[in-house]
């Protein structure tokens, strides 16, 4: 993942059970966002995301997937 990538959040179930992605019980939110910046912390990489619905947030990389 890098700055400029189109991403979306992984749902809680899909984070724990990747095989659920694309099934009827896939709980991934449908909102997409664009990676604006990354902060390499001591324990985690934190990605700043500008969501297409106008919000912005900082998210751990393990909770995101590139579309």
C-alpha positions as CSV (number, residue, x, y, z in Angstrom):
1,X,0.0,0.0,0.0
2,X,1.3,3.5,-0.8
3,X,0.1,7.1,-1.0
4,X,-2.5,7.6,-3.7
5,X,-3.9,4.0,-3.5
6,X,-7.7,3.5,-3.4
7,X,-8.6,1.5,-0.2
8,X,-11.4,0.3,2.0
9,X,-11.7,-0.9,5.5
10,X,-11.8,-4.6,6.2
11,X,-14.8,-5.7,8.3
12,X,-14.2,-7.2,11.8
13,X,-15.1,-10.7,10.7
14,X,-13.0,-10.5,7.5
15,X,-10.0,-9.4,9.5
16,X,-10.2,-12.5,11.6
17,X,-11.4,-14.9,8.9
18,X,-10.0,-13.7,5.5
19,X,-11.8,-16.6,3.7
20,X,-15.1,-14.7,4.4
21,X,-14.3,-12.0,1.9
22,X,-16.7,-12.0,-1.0
23,X,-19.2,-14.3,0.7
24,X,-22.7,-13.4,1.9
25,X,-21.4,-12.7,5.4
26,X,-18.7,-10.3,4.2
27,X,-19.0,-7.3,6.6
28,X,-16.6,-5.0,4.7
29,X,-17.9,-1.4,4.6
30,X,-18.6,-0.2,1.0
31,X,-17.0,3.3,1.5
32,X,-13.8,3.8,-0.4
33,X,-11.0,6.2,0.4
34,X,-7.6,7.5,-0.9
35,X,-4.4,7.1,1.1
36,X,-3.1,10.6,1.8
37,X,-0.1,9.9,4.0
38,X,1.6,7.4,6.2
39,X,3.1,7.7,9.7
40,X,5.6,5.0,10.6
41,X,5.2,4.7,14.3
42,X,7.1,2.4,16.7
43,X,4.6,-0.4,16.7
44,X,2.2,0.3,13.7
45,X,2.0,2.1,10.5
46,X,-0.8,4.6,10.6
47,X,-2.4,5.6,7.3
48,X,-4.3,8.9,6.9
49,X,-7.3,8.2,4.6
50,X,-9.6,10.7,2.9
51,X,-12.9,8.9,2.5
52,X,-15.0,9.6,-0.6
53,X,-18.0,10.6,1.6
54,X,-16.0,13.6,2.9
55,X,-14.6,12.2,6.2
56,X,-10.9,11.7,7.0
57,X,-9.4,9.3,9.5
58,X,-6.2,7.7,10.6
59,X,-6.2,3.9,10.4
60,X,-3.8,1.0,11.1
61,X,-2.6,-0.6,7.9
62,X,-3.8,-4.1,9.0
63,X,-7.4,-2.8,8.8
64,X,-7.2,-1.7,5.2
65,X,-7.1,-3.4,1.9
66,X,-6.2,-2.0,-1.5
67,X,-9.1,-2.1,-4.1
